[in-house]
Amino acid sequence: MLFNSFEFLLFFPVVLAMYWAFKKNYKIQNYILLIASYFFYGWWDIRFLFLIAVTTAVDFNAALIVQYGKVTLNQRIRSISFLVGSALLFGIVDWKDNQEWGVVQNAIIVATILLSLLIYFLPIITKFSGDRAKAKLALAISIVSNLTILGFFKYYNFFVDSFVEASVNLFGIQPSIFTLSIILPVGISFYTFQSMSYSIDVYRGKLTPSKSLIDYAAYLSFFPQLVAGPIERGKTFLPQFQRTRHVRRADLVEGAWLITFGLFKKIVIADNLAIFVNTVFNPYDTGAVTTMPENGFLVLLAVYAFAFQIYADFSGYADIARGTAKIFGFRLMVNFKLPYIATNPSDFWRRWHISLSSWLKDYLYIPLGGNRGSTFKTYRNLFLTMLLGGLWHGASITFVLWGAYQGIILVLYRLLGAESAGENSKPFMKVVHIIWMFQLTCLGWLIFRAQNLDTILLFLGAIFSSFYIDPEVMEAINTLLFYLLPVFIFQSLQIYYKTLNPHRVMSNVASYHLWFFTVMAILSLSSKKSSEFIYFAF
Amino acid sequence: MNMKKLFKYTLIACYTLVLAEVFLRFLHPIPILPRYVSSTDYGIRGNTPNVSYEHVSPEYRISVDINAKGIRANEDISYENSNLNKRIVTLGDSFMLGYGANYDQTFVSQLVENMPVSNIEIINLGVSGHGTAEELIALKNEGIKYQPDVVLLSWHPTDYSDNVRSNLFKIRNNELVTHAETFLPAVKVREYLFNIKLYEFIATNSQLYGWLREQVSEVAKEAYVVVNAILKPTHSEPKKASKTEQPKVDKSKELAVLLLLEIERVVEEMGAKLVIVDIPRRRDRSLFRSTFPQDERLEGFTVYYPMPDFKKHEGEMLYWEKSDGHFTPLGNEIVGAGIAKVITSNNLL
């Protein structure tokens, strides 16, 4: 279900009314949230709910073993019932009359039986190990199961294709490995990362695991952030499911504002910019055009437009998620902090998709050694972290390249001793650093947006060879200015008032005008070509 | 609520309306396209006689003059053809009326320009919103009085649903029968409201009004489609039957075919010739689609399909894109020349 859909307009008040009806009983509210979240996700494709159920059941039990060395019979039976119930509802019943469903049904039946046995016998298997060994084994099961699900659904075909291509190119041998027609489950990268961080945090002693399966299941599937984050941490987010939530009037206003502003960013800014971006990129995406674009200026503008499209799209989603959560009494982390005023790559990653970059730092960069070893090792760790961060976005060579590019510029800035360049500079130099960093970011976005290497090379060739102003360029500049002006104005307000939520500190009159402009823009300037959020694909 | 609060909220509401008007004018100019339609003696909508008005959009500003008989013309035209001109009566909707173009740019004017003879007189009976059913009634009650040599009828994609919605004709025992005597949707309300000077001023000058009307109309149309899809699935444009499916009789298509056959009969009876112009549905600047009913009973009809001529101008703007989707002067020019060619090559005049 999309936030900007008619279905959500019906879904949201119904769930909210039910939720508020039990405001004194957070346990019932958790049940409501769990059902609502599964309904929200299942609206897209009910079959993949089984995967969330598997992740929930495995990580819930694994974390308990890690912490307590055991899982009570009651907890195990609940987990198995949850798993079997999910398999029956989402796996055995063929809701869509799918012709190839039989194979999937068999796989689900086998997986359910094996996982049920594993959950039931896990405490017995680990009974004779020491506490630490038990914890390690349980953590390994959690990580392996998450990575297996992620690897199979997201990367199987990519790695098979890459292996076959390499084998043919290097040895002239065509291996007989077949690819599968696998659908990428929406949000799989987000919830598997969130679930993995939970088990790891319990293992590291930073978090006490949930003893209630329902609390954990509601935590993992919380619909506002299920499909595109932020990737929340158990330490701050799980306790919110374990206590009564209080929603104040200010939370409602704040939530409503975040939802409204998020919608504005998505359907006014992102979707309108997407029309221009797609006119430039699509002919190359589909392979309809394979020659260098005539005017590099137009290409450059399209890349700039994409920079703001992806920002408005993703941060718009994050705002709607935060706003929706707020109305339900939850606090989600801030995922974006004015990323395009970053002065260097490290600064950029402290501002862009913060929940992912901090996840990569805590669960990849630091375990790899962080900056504790030699200089070379620090660079290697940085590069590997960003490379895997790129791969996290999708199974494509362009995402790998994008990750490598991010790693290279981080390393280069460090090599030059400029890792905090511009942060303490005087205003003029700071602006110079910001503009330069934006160009570097946009080069990254070109790699990110292009569907193949040829497009990247052709576009770069055009940018550096033919550059002229024509009516098409003027129209593109007009479009860009028209849609970017409100973004600049709002970000200027954020900088001026030194808060991400300037409407809170503005006068009533100024706040009224901000609301008026945003609502009016949504009503009259929304793109007629609505599209899914970009990060749903990751 | 005390008076002070009431005053305060009224003031805020008024200020918001003014602000919305300013917002739209600067950031999202809305076409102001007032429709001057009123009831005729024969029970359907006609152009309000003796009015002159402007249509203003971000793309154009045009004026429309309607004469005493409700015809878009700069002068009155008598029923008697005393000058022995060749007469073409035109029937259709806003495309035929020439919305989006000044009088001399409309395709009917361009048609005259492109004809090899000079004594041609156009009697444009096009009315915004008309479907084939109303066009038949307009022909029988008004068009016939002008003793035309040619009747030019425009076919528009919405005619399928318009014909059904008007309820003027039905099919009984495979024959066309009159069902309702009148079809005047919201005309009385419109006539009443336009008598109020303030309302007329707002309707002809306010972008906010135009925008709100557009929103309400879109919602109403969507609701109509949804309701009809549930109740009577055949009211929209006919769908192609799949290969495995037995073709079903589509009532809206059948009604359109019978109405067209009836128009042809009336035209023949008055000794004139019928020409039809098919207004294509536009997807983008290079993609157009015909919706004229494909039926063997209509095979002998003289129909001008502009798609091949439009294809020669691929990428050019033939329909207004930020306004109401009518023809641009270039679109009108192509269609006018195309119809003239069809009339000339078939020796219809």
Contacts between the chains, C-beta under 8 A, distances in Angstrom:
chain1	res1	chain2	res2	distance
A	513	B	19	8.0
A	516	B	16	6.7
A	516	B	19	6.1
A	516	B	20	8.0
A	516	B	23	7.9
A	517	B	23	7.3
A	520	B	20	6.2
A	520	B	23	5.1
A	521	B	27	7.6
A	523	B	215	7.8
A	524	B	23	7.5
A	524	B	24	6.4
A	524	B	27	7.6
A	524	B	28	4.6
A	524	B	211	6.5
A	525	B	27	6.9
A	525	B	28	5.6
